[in-house]
Amino acid sequence: MIDAIVSEWLKLRSLRSNLYLLAFSVLSVLLCAGLAFMVSRGIDNQTGDDRLRFDSIGSGLGAGLPVAYFVMGALGALSITSEHATGLIRTSLVAVPRRQLFLFAKIPPLVAVTLVAGQVLVFGMHFAAQAVLGDRAGQVLLDGRTLGASLTDPGVAAGLLVAGAAMPLVAMVGLGLGAVIRSTAGSMVTLIMILFVLPVVAQTLPGPWRARIGSFMMESLPDQIVAGEGAGILSPLAASAVLIAYPVVALTAGAVAIAVRGRGIRPLAVGGLVAALLAAVTVIPSSAAASALPWKPCGGDLECASVQVPVDWSKPSGRKVSIQIARLPAAGTHRRIGTVFSIPGGPGGSGIEDLKKKGGSFAELRRRFDVVSLAPRNTTDLGVIPFDCLRAGPWITVPADRAEYDSLAARNRASAEQCRKVDPEYFDHLDSGSVARDIEAIRVALEEERLSFVATSYGGVVATTYARLFPGGVRAMYIDGGVDHLADHATDLRLKSEMIEGQFTRFATWCASTATCALQGRDAGAVWRGLTAAADRSPVPVQGERVAYSGFDFKVAAAPDLISPGPAPDFANWQRFARAVDKAVQGDASGFADYVEQATESMKVPSFRGMNVTHCTDGLGFDGYQEFQRMKALGERLSPNFAGDELWHPLGCVGWPAPVTNPAAPMPADRLPPFLGAGTWTDHDITADIVMRVPGSSTVRYNGPGHGLYLSGNRCAIAHANRYLTSLRLPPRGTTCEPPAAG
C-alpha cells in the first residue's frame, strides 16, 4: 500500500497540468476581491436606510469558493483520467493489480496537496475580500448580519477552516467521477454541473424548495456545519453528513466502475451502507421544538391557536381562561433557531393585532425564527369584561389636600367597581405577573426550551416580570421604548421630567424657526407656562360645552402631541398643539377638547379603567397621600413646563379596589443574558434604566421622535435588534440611529 501511495505521489507531482490548475485557482481570490469591490462601490453610493438593504458577503468566499472547489475536483479527476487518456492505466494496473487499492492509493497525495492549497486559498479569499471592504465590513444590515465578517467574529475562523478542509473531499468527488467517466472532458463537465449549474438552478426554484435544495449544494455546507449566518436549513450534523456523502457516493461509484467484472458488489455494498447511514443523519429531527399546538390558518401567513391557563395562578387547578395566540411561522430559508415572542404594549394592546398589521417588521427575522404573540388576558376587547366599561374612566384632578385625595379615591373606587362587579376574580388578576405566567405556559406548550423576546412599550413590564420569575426561559431580551416598572417613583419621575422637558425645548426651538407654527414670533415656553398657571387658577372653558380645562388638564391633553410630533418636516401634531395653545390663550379650550374627544369620545382625557386594571395591580400607584405630596413637590422642581403630568397615571390608582399583585422587584441579573434596549428622544433613557440592570447589556438610541421602533418599521433599530436576536451579539454602547435625511 505504501509503495502504491508513493507511486501516486510521484505521478501527481510530475503532471504539469496540476501546476497549471493550482495556479488557476488564484482566480478564486481575485473573484472574491472583485465582488467585494463591486459591493463597496454600491454601498458607497447609498445613504441611510438604503445601505441596510444590501446582502452580506459574510466571510467573503461566495464568489470564489465554487472556483476553488472546481480546481480541486479537477485535480482529483485528472489524477485518473490522464492515465486513461495516455494508456498508462494498463501499466498502473499491472503494477497494482488490486484495482480498488490502485484507486484509493490516489487519495492520500490528493488530500495532502488539496488540504494545504485549500486552506491557503480560503484564507486568501477571506483576507482579500475584507481588505477591499475595509471599514464597510462592520455595516449592520437589515437581516442582522454585517456586510462582511471579521476573522474574530464567532464562527468565522471555524467556517474558513471547514471550507478549506472540504477541498480534499471535493478532490475525492473528482477522483470518483474520473474513475466512472474515464474522460477528462466528461469529468470537467460533470463537475461544472455539480458546482455551478445545480446551485443556479436551485436558486430559480420557488419558495421553500429553493432553500431546501440549496442547502444540499456543496458550497453551502461549510457554513451550515459551523452553524454560521448564511442560508441553509440543515443542522451542523446533517450538513457534515451531506458533505461526507458526496465523496462516499463518488468513490463508491468509482470503485464499482474500476472493479473487474463481477467484483463490484463488495464496494457497492460498503459504500451504499455508508451513504445510507449518512442519509439517515440528514432526516434526524433537529433540536428545534416541534409544537404540538393545533395551529390553524387565521389570515395571510398567520396561524392561530389557544392555551388554557388559570385565572388565578395561585390556584392552578381552579377556573381556566383561554389565551389566544398567533404565529408567523419561520420562512424555512435558514436553519431555525427557535421562537421570538412579541409582547405587546398598552397595557391592553393585542399582540395578535400587531402581527396582523405590523408583521412585515419581522420579515428578516422569520428566516430563522417563528414569531409568536398573544392577546393578553388584559386586552381590553376580549369580552370577559365589557369593552365599553374598560375604555372609559373618570377625569383625574390633582388633589389640593388630604380631603380631596380621599374624594378622588372614592371616585376611582366607584368607577372601577362598575367593571369589577362583572367578574371580580378575573378583574383582580389582570396584572403583568399573571400575563408573564401565561407566557411561560405558552412556552411550555410550544415545547421551546427558551424564548427570545421583543417587548414594546408597556410590554417591557411584562418582559422584566417574566425575566424575574422565569430567568431560565430567556434566551434574549429586546426591550423597545419600555415602561420602567423597576425604578422607584422618584427615579421614574426624574427620567420622565427630563424627557418631556427636553421634548418641549425641541418644540419651542422648532416653533421659533417655523413660519407655520401658530406661536411663531412669541416665546412659546412663556406662553405655555402662562396659560397653564392661569388655567389652574381659573379653568379655561370649552366653547359651547359645560367643560373647562385646568392647567393640569392642558398638560395631560398636550403630552401625546408633544411627545409624538408626527413625521418631519411638517410635524403635524406640533402644529396642532401650537394652534390649540393659541386658541386657549384666547379663552377657548376647544382646540384641545376636540382632538381629545376624537380619540377618546370624552371631552377630557379619561383615566382608562382598561389601563388602570393593570397599572394599579402592578404597583404603579402611590403608597399613600404622603408619597403623592413628595412626588408633586419634586415634579414642580424638575419640570417647569409639565409639572403634574407625571402624576396622572399614579393618581388613577388612588382608591383602586384590587390589591397590588405584581409589585416591583429586582431581576436575578446574574442568571440572565445581556439585554438590548432601544428608544427615541422620549423613551431611550427610561429603557436604558431597565436594561442596564443586567450586566453586559447595551442600548441603541434613535435621534428622533417616535415610540416602538421595531414595530413602526425603523430599519436601523430592526437591523441591530435582528443581529442581537439572531447571533446574541450586542451593538457597542453609545450606538445611535439617525432619522432619514429630509427631502
C-alpha positions in Angstrom: 0.0 0.0 0.0 2.8 2.4 0.9 4.5 1.8 -2.5 1.3 2.5 -4.3 0.8 5.8 -2.4 4.4 6.8 -3.1 3.9 6.0 -6.8 0.7 8.1 -6.9 2.5 11.0 -5.2 5.2 10.9 -7.9 2.5 10.9 -10.6 0.7 13.8 -9.1 3.8 15.9 -8.7 5.1 15.2 -12.2 1.9 16.0 -14.0 2.4 19.6 -15.4 -1.3 20.3 -15.8 -1.7 20.0 -12.0 0.6 23.0 -11.6 -1.4 25.0 -14.1 -4.6 24.1 -12.2 -3.2 25.3 -8.9 -2.0 28.5 -10.5 -5.5 28.9 -12.0 -7.0 28.6 -8.5 -5.7 32.1 -7.7 -8.6 33.3 -9.8 -10.9 32.5 -6.8 -9.1 35.1 -4.7 -9.4 37.7 -7.4 -13.1 36.9 -7.8 -13.7 37.5 -4.1 -11.8 40.7 -4.2 -13.8 41.8 -7.3 -17.1 41.1 -5.7 -16.1 43.0 -2.5 -15.1 45.9 -4.7 -18.5 45.9 -6.5 -20.4 45.8 -3.2 -18.2 48.6 -1.8 -18.9 50.8 -4.7 -22.6 50.0 -4.4 -22.9 50.8 -0.7 -20.8 54.0 -1.1 -23.5 55.3 -3.5 -26.3 54.7 -1.0 -27.2 56.6 2.2 -29.3 56.0 5.3 -31.7 53.0 5.2 -30.8 52.1 1.7 -27.4 50.8 3.0 -29.2 48.4 5.2 -30.8 46.5 2.3 -27.6 45.1 1.0 -26.8 41.4 1.2 -23.9 40.4 3.4 -20.9 38.7 1.7 -20.1 37.1 5.0 -16.6 35.8 5.3 -16.1 36.7 1.6 -15.9 33.2 0.0 -19.1 33.4 -2.0 -17.8 34.2 -5.5 -14.5 32.3 -5.3 -15.4 29.1 -3.4 -17.0 27.3 -6.3 -14.0 28.1 -8.5 -11.6 26.7 -5.8 -13.7 23.6 -5.5 -13.7 23.1 -9.2 -9.9 23.3 -9.3 -9.6 20.7 -6.5 -12.2 18.5 -8.2 -10.4 18.8 -11.5 -7.1 17.7 -9.7 -8.8 14.6 -8.5 -10.4 13.8 -11.8 -7.1 14.3 -13.8 -5.3 12.0 -11.4 -7.1 9.1 -13.1 -8.5 10.4 -16.4 -4.9 11.4 -17.5 -3.9 7.7 -17.2 -6.9 6.7 -19.3 -6.0 9.3 -21.9 -2.4 8.2 -22.2 -2.9 4.4 -21.7 -0.8 4.5 -18.6 -3.8 2.9 -16.8 -2.8 -0.5 -18.1 0.7 -0.2 -16.7 -0.6 1.0 -13.4 -3.0 -1.9 -13.1 -0.2 -4.3 -13.9 1.9 -2.8 -11.1 -1.1 -2.6 -8.7 -3.4 -5.4 -9.8 -5.9 -4.8 -6.9 -8.0 -2.2 -8.6 -9.7 -0.7 -5.5 -6.2 -0.4 -3.9 -5.0 1.4 -7.0 -7.9 3.9 -6.8 -7.7 4.5 -3.1 -3.9 4.9 -3.2 -4.5 8.2 -5.0 -6.4 9.7 -2.1 -3.5 10.5 0.4 -1.5 12.5 -2.1 -4.6 14.3 -3.2 -5.6 15.1 0.4 -2.1 16.4 1.2 -2.0 18.8 -1.7 -5.6 20.0 -1.7 -5.8 20.4 2.1 -2.8 22.8 2.1 -3.8 24.5 -1.1 -7.4 24.8 0.1 -6.6 26.4 3.4 -4.3 28.9 1.6 -7.0 29.8 -0.9 -9.8 30.1 1.6 -7.9 32.4 3.9 -6.6 34.3 0.9 -10.2 34.8 -0.3 -11.3 36.0 3.1 -8.5 38.5 3.6 -8.7 39.8 0.1 -12.5 40.5 0.4 -12.2 42.1 3.9 -9.3 44.3 2.8 -11.4 45.6 -0.1 -14.4 46.2 2.2 -12.4 48.0 4.8 -14.5 49.7 7.5 -17.6 49.0 5.5 -17.5 45.4 6.7 -19.0 46.4 10.0 -22.1 47.9 8.5 -25.1 46.2 10.2 -27.7 45.1 7.7 -31.4 44.6 7.9 -31.2 40.9 8.4 -28.9 41.4 11.4 -25.7 40.4 9.6 -22.8 42.7 8.8 -21.7 43.5 5.3 -18.5 41.5 5.9 -17.4 39.1 8.7 -14.1 39.5 10.6 -12.0 36.6 11.4 -12.6 37.4 15.1 -16.4 37.1 14.7 -17.9 34.0 16.2 -17.8 31.0 13.8 -15.9 32.7 11.0 -12.5 31.1 11.6 -14.1 27.7 12.1 -16.1 28.2 8.9 -13.0 29.0 6.9 -11.2 26.0 8.3 -14.1 23.8 7.4 -14.3 25.3 3.9 -10.6 24.6 3.4 -11.0 21.1 4.9 -13.7 20.4 2.3 -11.2 20.8 -0.6 -9.9 17.3 -0.2 -13.4 15.9 -0.2 -14.2 17.8 -3.5 -11.0 16.3 -4.9 -12.2 12.8 -4.0 -15.5 13.6 -5.7 -13.5 14.4 -8.8 -11.5 11.2 -8.4 -14.6 9.1 -8.2 -16.2 10.9 -11.2 -13.0 10.4 -13.2 -13.0 6.7 -12.4 -16.6 6.4 -13.6 -16.4 8.6 -16.7 -12.8 7.9 -17.7 -12.8 11.1 -19.7 -11.2 14.4 -18.7 -13.7 16.5 -20.7 -16.7 14.5 -19.3 -15.4 14.8 -15.8 -14.9 18.5 -16.1 -18.5 19.0 -17.5 -19.9 16.9 -14.6 -18.0 19.0 -12.0 -19.3 22.2 -13.7 -22.8 20.8 -13.4 -22.4 20.0 -9.7 -20.6 23.1 -8.6 -22.0 25.8 -10.9 -25.2 24.8 -12.7 -27.1 23.0 -10.0 -26.7 25.8 -7.5 -28.0 28.3 -10.0 -31.0 26.0 -10.8 -31.7 25.7 -7.1 -32.0 29.5 -6.9 -34.7 29.5 -9.5 -36.9 27.2 -7.6 -40.0 28.6 -5.8 -40.1 29.5 -2.1 -39.2 26.8 0.4 -37.8 24.5 -2.3 -35.1 27.0 -3.1 -33.8 26.9 0.5 -34.3 23.1 0.9 -32.4 22.1 -2.3 -29.9 24.9 -2.0 -28.9 23.7 1.5 -27.5 20.5 -0.1 -25.3 22.3 -2.5 -21.6 21.7 -1.7 -20.7 25.4 -1.4 -23.5 25.9 1.2 -22.4 23.1 3.5 -19.3 24.5 5.4 -21.3 27.5 6.8 -24.1 25.2 7.9 -21.6 22.8 9.6 -20.4 25.6 11.9 -24.0 27.0 12.3 -23.0 30.2 10.6 -25.2 33.0 9.4 -25.5 32.0 5.8 -28.6 30.4 4.2 -29.3 26.8 4.8 -31.7 24.7 6.8 -29.5 21.7 7.8 -28.2 21.2 11.3 -24.4 21.0 11.7 -24.6 17.2 11.9 -26.7 16.9 8.9 -24.6 19.3 6.9 -21.5 17.3 7.8 -23.2 14.1 6.7 -24.1 15.5 3.4 -20.6 16.9 2.8 -19.1 13.4 3.5 -21.7 11.7 1.4 -20.5 13.5 -1.7 -17.1 11.7 -1.9 -18.5 8.5 -0.4 -21.0 8.2 -3.3 -18.5 9.3 -5.9 -15.8 6.9 -4.7 -18.2 4.1 -4.4 -19.3 4.6 -8.0 -15.6 4.8 -9.0 -14.7 1.6 -7.1 -17.6 -0.3 -8.7 -16.7 1.1 -12.2 -13.0 0.2 -11.9 -13.6 -3.3 -10.5 -13.1 -6.4 -12.5 -16.5 -7.7 -13.8 -18.3 -9.5 -11.0 -16.2 -8.0 -8.2 -18.0 -4.7 -7.8 -20.6 -6.0 -5.3 -18.4 -5.5 -2.2 -17.5 -1.9 -2.7 -21.1 -1.2 -3.8 -22.4 -2.7 -0.6 -20.0 -1.0 1.7 -20.3 2.4 0.0 -24.1 2.0 -0.2 -24.3 1.2 3.5 -22.2 4.2 4.5 -24.2 6.5 2.2 -27.4 5.2 3.7 -26.2 5.9 7.2 -25.2 9.4 6.2 -28.5 10.0 4.5 -30.3 8.9 7.7 -28.5 11.6 9.7 -30.0 14.3 7.5 -33.5 13.3 8.4 -33.0 13.1 12.1 -35.1 15.9 13.6 -33.1 18.9 14.7 -33.2 20.3 18.2 -35.8 22.9 17.2 -39.0 22.4 19.0 -41.9 21.0 17.1 -45.0 22.4 18.8 -47.9 20.1 19.4 -50.4 23.0 19.4 -53.2 22.7 16.9 -52.3 25.7 14.7 -54.9 26.8 12.2 -54.7 29.4 9.4 -56.3 32.7 10.5 -55.5 35.2 7.7 -52.4 35.6 5.4 -49.4 33.9 6.8 -50.8 33.9 10.3 -51.6 30.7 12.2 -53.7 30.8 15.5 -54.2 28.5 18.5 -55.1 28.9 22.1 -53.7 27.8 25.5 -55.7 27.3 28.7 -54.4 29.0 31.8 -55.7 29.5 35.4 -57.5 32.8 36.0 -55.7 32.9 39.4 -52.2 31.4 39.2 -52.1 30.8 42.9 -55.0 28.3 42.2 -53.6 26.3 39.3 -56.5 23.8 39.4 -59.1 26.5 39.6 -61.1 28.3 36.9 -59.4 28.4 33.5 -59.4 31.0 30.7 -58.4 30.6 27.1 -55.5 32.8 25.9 -55.4 33.3 22.1 -52.0 33.1 20.4 -50.8 33.6 16.9 -47.7 32.6 14.9 -45.9 33.8 11.9 -44.0 30.6 11.1 -40.4 30.6 10.1 -40.0 31.1 6.3 -37.7 28.0 6.1 -34.8 29.6 4.3 -32.3 29.3 7.2 -31.7 26.8 10.0 -34.4 27.5 12.6 -33.1 28.9 15.9 -36.4 29.0 17.8 -39.2 31.3 18.7 -39.3 35.1 19.0 -42.1 36.1 21.4 -43.5 39.6 20.8 -45.0 41.2 23.9 -47.5 44.0 23.1 -47.7 47.3 24.8 -50.7 49.1 26.3 -51.5 47.7 28.7 -54.4 46.4 26.9 -52.9 46.0 23.4 -53.2 42.8 21.4 -50.0 41.2 20.0 -52.1 39.3 17.5 -53.2 42.6 16.0 -49.6 43.7 16.0 -48.7 40.6 13.9 -51.6 41.3 11.5 -50.8 44.9 11.0 -47.1 45.1 11.5 -45.9 41.6 10.8 -43.7 42.9 8.0 -41.3 44.2 10.5 -40.4 40.6 11.3 -39.8 39.5 7.7 -36.0 39.2 8.0 -36.2 37.6 11.5 -38.6 34.9 10.1 -35.7 33.5 8.2 -34.6 31.8 11.4 -37.5 32.1 13.9 -41.2 31.5 14.4 -42.7 34.8 15.6 -45.4 34.3 18.2 -47.6 36.7 20.2 -50.8 36.7 22.2 -53.9 38.6 23.1 -53.0 39.0 26.8 -55.7 38.5 29.4 -55.8 42.3 29.9 -56.6 43.0 26.2 -59.5 45.4 26.5 -61.7 43.8 23.8 -61.7 40.2 24.9 -65.3 40.5 26.1 -64.9 38.9 29.6 -65.4 42.4 30.9 -67.3 44.8 28.5 -65.1 46.8 26.3 -67.2 50.0 26.8 -66.5 49.7 30.5 -62.8 49.3 30.2 -62.3 52.0 27.6 -63.8 54.7 29.8 -62.9 56.1 33.2 -63.1 59.2 35.4 -61.5 62.5 34.9 -58.5 63.0 37.2 -57.9 66.1 39.2 -54.8 67.0 41.3 -55.8 66.9 45.0 -55.1 70.1 46.9 -55.3 68.5 50.3 -56.0 65.2 52.1 -59.7 65.6 51.8 -59.5 66.0 48.0 -57.2 63.0 47.8 -59.7 60.9 49.7 -62.5 62.2 47.5 -60.5 61.1 44.4 -60.0 57.7 45.9 -63.8 57.3 46.4 -64.5 58.3 42.8 -61.8 56.0 41.4 -63.1 53.1 43.5 -66.7 53.6 42.4 -65.6 53.9 38.8 -63.5 50.7 39.0 -66.3 48.7 40.7 -68.5 49.3 37.6 -66.2 46.9 35.7 -65.1 44.8 38.6 -68.6 43.6 39.6 -68.9 41.9 36.2 -66.2 39.3 37.1 -64.3 40.2 40.3 -61.9 37.2 40.1 -60.9 38.0 36.5 -60.7 41.7 37.2 -58.3 41.2 40.1 -55.9 39.1 38.1 -55.1 41.3 35.1 -51.6 42.2 36.3 -48.4 41.8 34.4 -47.3 38.9 36.7 -50.3 36.9 35.5 -49.5 37.7 31.9 -45.9 36.7 32.4 -47.1 33.3 33.8 -49.4 32.9 30.8 -46.4 33.4 28.6 -44.5 30.7 30.5 -47.5 28.4 29.9 -47.3 29.2 26.2 -43.6 28.5 26.2 -44.2 25.1 27.6 -47.0 24.5 25.1 -44.6 25.5 22.3 -42.1 23.0 23.6 -39.4 25.6 23.4 -36.5 25.4 25.9 -36.1 29.2 25.9 -37.7 32.2 24.1 -36.3 35.3 22.5 -38.4 38.4 23.3 -39.3 41.6 21.6 -41.1 43.7 24.2 -42.7 47.0 23.2 -43.7 49.9 25.5 -45.7 48.5 28.5 -44.7 45.1 27.3 -41.4 45.9 29.0 -43.1 45.5 32.3 -44.3 42.0 31.3 -40.8 41.2 30.0 -39.0 42.2 33.2 -41.5 40.4 35.3 -41.0 37.2 33.1 -37.3 37.6 33.5 -37.6 37.8 37.2 -40.0 34.8 37.5 -38.5 32.6 34.8 -34.9 33.6 34.1 -34.1 30.2 32.6 -36.7 30.8 29.9 -34.9 33.9 28.5 -32.6 33.4 25.5 -32.6 37.1 24.5 -34.5 40.1 25.6 -35.0 43.2 23.3 -37.0 46.0 25.0 -38.2 48.8 22.8 -39.4 52.0 24.4 -40.1 50.2 27.6 -42.1 51.3 30.6 -39.9 51.2 33.7 -41.5 49.1 36.4 -38.3 48.7 38.3 -37.4 52.3 39.2 -38.7 53.9 42.3 -41.2 56.7 41.9 -38.6 59.4 42.3 -36.2 58.0 39.7 -39.2 57.4 37.3 -40.3 61.0 37.8 -36.9 62.3 37.2 -36.5 60.4 33.9 -39.9 61.4 32.7 -39.4 65.0 33.6 -36.1 65.1 31.7 -37.8 63.5 28.8 -40.7 65.8 28.5 -38.7 69.0 29.2 -36.3 68.0 26.5 -39.1 67.5 24.1 -40.7 70.8 25.0 -37.4 72.5 24.3 -37.3 70.9 20.9 -40.8 72.0 20.2 -40.1 75.6 21.2 -36.9 75.7 19.1 -38.9 74.3 16.1 -41.7 76.8 16.6 -39.3 79.8 16.8 -37.9 78.9 13.3 -41.1 77.7 11.6 -43.4 80.3 10.0 -46.4 77.9 10.1 -46.3 77.5 13.9 -49.2 79.3 15.4 -47.0 80.6 18.2 -44.2 81.8 15.9 -42.8 85.2 16.9 -43.7 84.6 20.6 -41.8 82.9 23.4 -43.6 79.5 23.2 -42.4 78.5 26.7 -43.6 81.7 28.3 -47.0 81.5 26.6 -47.5 77.8 27.7 -46.4 78.4 31.3 -48.7 81.5 31.5 -51.6 79.6 30.1 -51.3 76.6 32.4 -50.7 78.7 35.5 -53.7 80.9 34.8 -55.9 77.9 34.0 -55.0 76.3 37.3 -56.4 79.5 39.0 -59.4 79.9 36.6 -60.1 77.0 34.2 -60.5 77.8 30.5 -63.9 76.9 29.1 -64.6 74.7 26.1 -66.7 76.9 23.9 -70.3 75.6 23.7 -69.8 73.0 26.4 -70.1 72.8 30.1 -66.5 71.8 30.4 -63.4 73.7 31.4 -59.7 72.9 31.3 -57.3 73.4 34.2 -53.6 73.7 33.7 -53.3 70.0 34.7 -55.9 69.1 32.0 -54.0 71.0 29.4 -50.8 69.2 30.2 -52.4 65.7 30.1 -54.1 66.5 26.8 -51.0 68.0 25.3 -48.4 65.4 26.3 -49.1 62.9 23.5 -48.8 65.5 20.7 -45.7 67.0 22.3 -44.0 63.5 22.6 -45.1 62.4 19.1 -44.8 65.4 16.8 -45.6 63.5 13.6 -43.4 63.0 10.6 -40.8 65.6 9.7 -40.6 68.2 8.4 -44.3 69.1 8.9 -44.6 67.8 12.5 -48.4 67.9 12.2 -49.0 67.1 15.9 -46.8 70.0 17.0 -48.7 72.2 14.6 -52.0 71.1 16.2 -50.6 71.7 19.7 -49.5 75.2 18.8 -52.9 76.0 17.3 -54.7 74.6 20.4 -52.5 76.7 22.7 -53.1 79.9 20.7 -56.8 79.3 20.8 -56.7 78.5 24.6 -54.9 81.7 25.3 -57.8 83.5 23.7 -60.2 81.8 26.2 -61.3 78.7 24.3 -60.0 75.2 25.2 -61.8 73.5 22.3 -58.6 73.1 20.4 -57.6 70.5 22.9 -61.0 69.1 23.7 -61.8 68.5 20.0 -58.9 66.2 19.3 -59.2 64.5 22.8 -62.8 63.7 22.0 -61.9 62.3 18.6 -59.5 59.9 20.2 -61.4 59.0 23.4 -65.1 60.1 22.9 -64.6 62.2 26.1 -64.1 66.0 26.3 -61.1 65.4 28.7 -58.6 62.5 28.8 -60.2 59.9 31.0 -58.2 57.7 33.3 -58.9 54.5 31.4 -60.1 51.6 33.6 -58.7 49.2 31.0 -55.2 50.5 31.7 -55.5 51.1 35.4 -56.6 47.5 35.9 -53.0 46.5 35.1 -51.2 49.7 36.2 -52.7 49.5 39.7 -52.1 45.8 40.3 -48.6 46.3 39.1 -48.0 48.8 41.8 -47.6 51.9 39.7 -49.8 53.9 42.2 -48.7 56.0 45.2 -48.1 54.3 48.5 -50.3 57.0 50.1 -51.0 60.7 50.4 -47.5 61.5 51.7 -45.8 60.0 48.7 -48.1 61.8 46.4 -47.2 65.1 48.1 -43.5 64.3 47.8 -43.7 63.4 44.1 -45.9 66.5 43.4 -43.3 68.8 45.0 -40.4 67.0 43.2 -42.2 67.4 39.9 -42.6 71.1 40.4 -38.9 71.4 40.9 -37.9 69.2 37.9 -40.4 70.1 35.3 -41.3 73.8 34.9 -43.4 73.3 31.8 -45.2 70.0 32.6 -45.2 69.6 36.4 -48.2 67.4 37.3 -48.5 65.5 34.1 -46.4 62.6 35.6 -49.0 62.3 38.4 -51.8 61.4 36.1 -51.3 57.6 35.9 -50.5 57.1 39.6 -53.5 59.2 40.6 -55.7 56.9 38.6 -54.8 54.1 41.1 -55.8 56.0 44.2 -58.5 54.0 45.9 -58.2 51.1 43.5 -60.3 48.2 44.8 -57.9 45.3 43.7 -54.7 44.7 45.6 -51.2 45.0 44.2 -50.3 41.5 43.0 -47.2 42.3 40.9 -45.0 44.7 42.9 -41.7 45.8 41.5 -38.8 43.5 42.5 -35.2 43.1 41.2 -34.4 40.7 38.4 -31.9 38.0 39.0 -29.3 39.7 36.8 -26.7 37.1 37.3 -28.9 34.4 35.8 -30.0 36.4 32.7 -28.3 37.0 29.4 -27.4 40.6 28.5 -30.4 42.7 27.2 -30.7 45.1 24.3 -32.8 48.2 24.6 -33.8 50.8 22.0 -35.5 54.1 22.3 -36.1 57.5 20.9 -35.7 61.1 22.2 -38.5 60.4 24.6 -38.0 56.8 25.8 -34.4 55.8 25.4 -33.2 56.9 28.8 -36.1 55.1 30.5 -35.4 52.0 28.5 -31.7 52.2 29.4 -32.6 52.3 33.1 -34.3 49.0 32.6 -31.8 47.0 30.6 -28.7 48.3 32.2 -29.7 46.5 35.4 -28.4 43.3 33.7 -24.6 43.3 33.3 -23.3 43.5 29.8 -26.4 45.0 28.3 -26.5 47.7 25.7 -28.9 50.2 24.0 -29.5 51.9 20.7 -30.6 55.5 20.7 -32.7 56.8 17.8 -32.1 60.5 17.5 -35.6 61.4 16.6 -39.2 61.2 17.8 -41.4 58.1 18.0 -42.3 55.1 20.1 -41.8 51.4 19.4 -39.1 51.5 16.8 -39.2 47.8 15.8 -43.0 47.6 15.1 -43.0 51.0 13.5 -40.5 49.7 10.9 -37.4 51.7 11.8 -34.8 49.8 9.7 -31.8 50.8 11.7 -33.3 49.6 15.0 -34.6 46.5 13.4 -31.1 45.7 12.0 -29.4 46.0 15.4 -32.3 44.0 17.1 -32.1 41.3 14.5 -28.4 40.9 14.9 -28.8 40.6 18.6 -31.7 38.2 18.4 -30.1 36.0 15.8 -26.5 35.9 17.0 -26.7 37.3 20.5 -24.2 40.0 19.6 -24.9 43.4 21.0 -24.0 46.8 19.4 -21.4 48.8 21.3 -22.8 51.1 23.9 -23.5 54.6 22.5 -24.8 53.2 19.2 -27.1 55.6 17.5 -29.6 55.6 14.6 -30.2 58.7 12.7 -33.6 59.7 11.1 -33.6 59.8 7.3 -32.5 63.0 5.7 -35.3 65.4 4.9 -36.0 65.8 1.3 
